[in-house]
Amino acid sequence: MYLERTLELPEVRLRLRDWPGRAGPLVHVPDPLAPQDTLVEALAAALAPRWRILSVQPRGASPYQVDAADLLAVLDQFGFETPVLVAEGLGCVAALLVAAWHVRRVAGLVLVEPTCAAPLTEGLPRRALLDCPPDWPALRRAVSCPALVVAQAAAAVEQVTSFVNQLAPVVVI
């Protein structure tokens, strides 16, 4: 069971789902363009209530840099000092930026089917990725926390569960 609410940040309201737990937190960033959000529900079934899990829905029609700033603002709003970030698809770009730029703020990073390919639909997310593509290799080198890349979402729950349970003694609310 989770709590669903709207989180108000300066100039934006984000959808947030929160599964209570004792360790963590694990902050999930879904792909802003994906039609379904089933991974976080499977992760919550496997990890809560041992882990507190928050899923933060990105704005969707914004550049990846804005999504990263929103993610950092969510961490600040909740007072999360060292969460584990789990991101999917294009959500991986924002999570990777936060982990690379704020190395002391992230205890672990999981990228599920990561991509930084510009979406086919016109809009700010496409222009941001085409005009200023993230330097993926440099960002990955800047990450100092343990990291896991999961190539296929079908294998994600088992791999993420194993990964975060190894971090549990390090990250406690």
C-alpha positions as CSV (number, residue, x, y, z in Angstrom):
1,M,0.0,0.0,0.0
2,Y,1.3,3.4,-0.9
3,L,0.4,7.0,-0.3
4,E,-0.1,9.1,-3.4
5,R,0.2,12.9,-3.2
6,T,1.3,15.9,-5.1
7,L,4.7,17.4,-4.0
8,E,4.9,21.2,-4.5
9,L,8.3,22.5,-5.4
10,P,9.0,26.0,-6.6
11,E,7.1,26.5,-9.9
12,V,6.1,22.8,-10.3
13,R,3.9,20.1,-8.8
14,L,5.1,16.6,-9.1
15,R,3.2,13.3,-8.6
16,L,4.7,11.2,-5.8
17,R,4.0,7.7,-4.5
18,D,5.4,6.7,-1.2
19,W,5.7,3.1,0.2
20,P,6.7,3.2,3.9
21,G,9.7,1.3,5.0
22,R,12.5,1.1,7.6
23,A,15.7,1.3,5.4
24,G,16.3,3.5,2.5
25,P,15.1,5.5,0.9
26,L,15.0,4.2,-2.6
27,V,13.9,7.0,-5.0
28,H,12.5,5.8,-8.3
29,V,12.5,8.0,-11.4
30,P,10.3,6.5,-14.1
31,D,10.8,7.2,-17.8
32,P,8.8,10.4,-18.3
33,L,7.6,9.2,-21.7
34,A,6.7,5.6,-20.8
35,P,3.0,4.8,-20.9
36,Q,3.2,2.3,-17.9
37,D,4.9,2.4,-14.6
38,T,5.0,-1.3,-13.5
39,L,8.6,-1.6,-12.3
40,V,8.2,0.5,-9.2
41,E,5.1,-1.5,-8.2
42,A,7.1,-4.8,-8.6
43,L,10.0,-3.2,-6.6
44,A,7.7,-2.1,-3.9
45,A,6.2,-5.6,-3.6
46,A,9.7,-7.1,-3.3
47,L,11.3,-4.4,-1.0
48,A,8.7,-2.6,1.1
49,P,8.4,-2.4,4.0
50,R,12.1,-3.2,4.5
51,W,12.9,-0.2,2.2
52,R,11.0,3.0,1.9
53,I,10.3,3.6,-1.7
54,L,9.3,6.9,-3.3
55,S,8.4,7.2,-7.0
56,V,8.7,10.8,-8.4
57,Q,7.0,11.4,-11.7
58,P,9.1,13.8,-13.8
59,R,7.4,16.8,-15.5
60,G,7.5,15.0,-18.8
61,A,7.7,18.0,-21.1
62,S,10.9,19.5,-19.8
63,P,14.6,19.2,-20.5
64,Y,16.5,16.6,-18.7
65,Q,18.5,19.3,-16.8
66,V,15.2,20.5,-15.2
67,D,14.2,16.9,-14.3
68,A,17.6,16.6,-12.5
69,A,17.0,19.8,-10.6
70,D,13.5,18.6,-9.7
71,L,15.0,15.3,-8.4
72,L,17.5,17.1,-6.3
73,A,14.8,19.4,-4.9
74,V,12.7,16.3,-3.9
75,L,15.7,14.9,-2.0
76,D,16.1,18.2,-0.3
77,Q,12.4,18.5,0.5
78,F,12.4,15.2,2.2
79,G,15.8,15.6,3.9
80,F,17.2,12.5,2.1
81,E,20.9,12.7,2.6
82,T,22.0,9.5,0.7
83,P,19.2,7.7,-1.1
84,V,19.5,5.0,-3.6
85,L,18.3,6.2,-7.0
86,V,16.6,3.8,-9.4
87,A,15.7,5.2,-12.8
88,E,14.2,3.9,-16.0
89,G,14.8,4.9,-19.7
90,L,15.1,8.6,-20.1
91,G,14.7,9.0,-16.3
92,C,18.2,7.6,-16.1
93,V,19.6,10.8,-17.5
94,A,18.3,12.9,-14.5
95,A,19.4,10.3,-12.0
96,L,22.8,10.0,-13.5
97,L,23.3,13.8,-13.4
98,V,22.3,14.0,-9.7
99,A,24.7,11.1,-8.9
100,A,27.6,12.6,-10.9
101,W,27.1,16.2,-9.8
102,H,26.3,15.5,-6.2
103,V,28.5,12.5,-5.4
104,R,28.0,12.7,-1.6
105,R,24.2,12.7,-1.9
106,V,23.7,9.3,-3.5
107,A,24.4,5.9,-1.8
108,G,23.6,3.8,-4.9
109,L,22.5,4.2,-8.5
110,V,20.5,1.8,-10.6
111,L,19.9,2.5,-14.3
112,V,17.3,0.3,-15.9
113,E,17.3,0.2,-19.7
114,P,19.2,3.6,-19.7
115,T,18.9,5.8,-22.8
116,C,19.8,9.3,-23.7
117,A,18.4,9.0,-27.2
118,A,16.2,11.9,-28.1
119,P,12.5,11.0,-28.3
120,L,10.9,11.1,-31.7
121,T,8.2,13.5,-30.7
122,E,9.0,17.2,-31.0
123,G,9.3,19.2,-27.8
124,L,11.7,20.4,-25.1
125,P,13.0,16.9,-24.1
126,R,14.0,16.2,-27.7
127,R,15.6,19.6,-28.2
128,A,17.6,19.4,-25.0
129,L,19.0,16.0,-25.8
130,L,19.8,17.0,-29.4
131,D,21.2,20.5,-28.6
132,C,23.1,19.5,-25.5
133,P,23.5,15.8,-25.3
134,P,24.8,14.5,-21.9
135,D,28.4,13.2,-22.0
136,W,27.3,9.7,-20.8
137,P,30.9,8.2,-20.4
138,A,32.1,11.3,-18.4
139,L,29.0,11.3,-16.2
140,R,29.4,7.6,-15.5
141,R,33.1,8.1,-14.5
142,A,32.1,10.9,-12.1
143,V,29.7,8.6,-10.2
144,S,31.4,7.5,-7.0
145,C,28.6,5.4,-5.4
146,P,28.0,1.7,-6.2
147,A,26.1,1.5,-9.5
148,L,24.2,-1.1,-11.4
149,V,23.0,-1.1,-15.0
150,V,20.2,-3.4,-15.9
151,A,19.9,-3.9,-19.6
152,Q,16.3,-5.4,-19.6
153,A,13.5,-4.4,-17.3
154,A,12.3,-8.0,-17.2
155,A,15.3,-8.8,-15.0
156,A,15.3,-5.6,-13.0
157,V,13.4,-6.6,-9.9
158,E,15.7,-9.5,-8.9
159,Q,18.9,-7.6,-9.8
160,V,17.7,-4.4,-8.0
161,T,16.6,-6.3,-4.9
162,S,20.0,-8.0,-4.6
163,F,21.8,-4.8,-5.2
164,V,20.0,-2.6,-2.7
165,N,19.9,-5.3,0.0
166,Q,23.7,-5.2,-0.1
167,L,23.5,-1.5,0.6
168,A,21.0,-1.8,3.5
169,P,23.5,-1.4,6.3
170,V,24.8,1.8,4.7
171,V,21.5,3.6,4.1
172,V,19.1,4.0,6.9
173,I,16.4,6.6,7.4
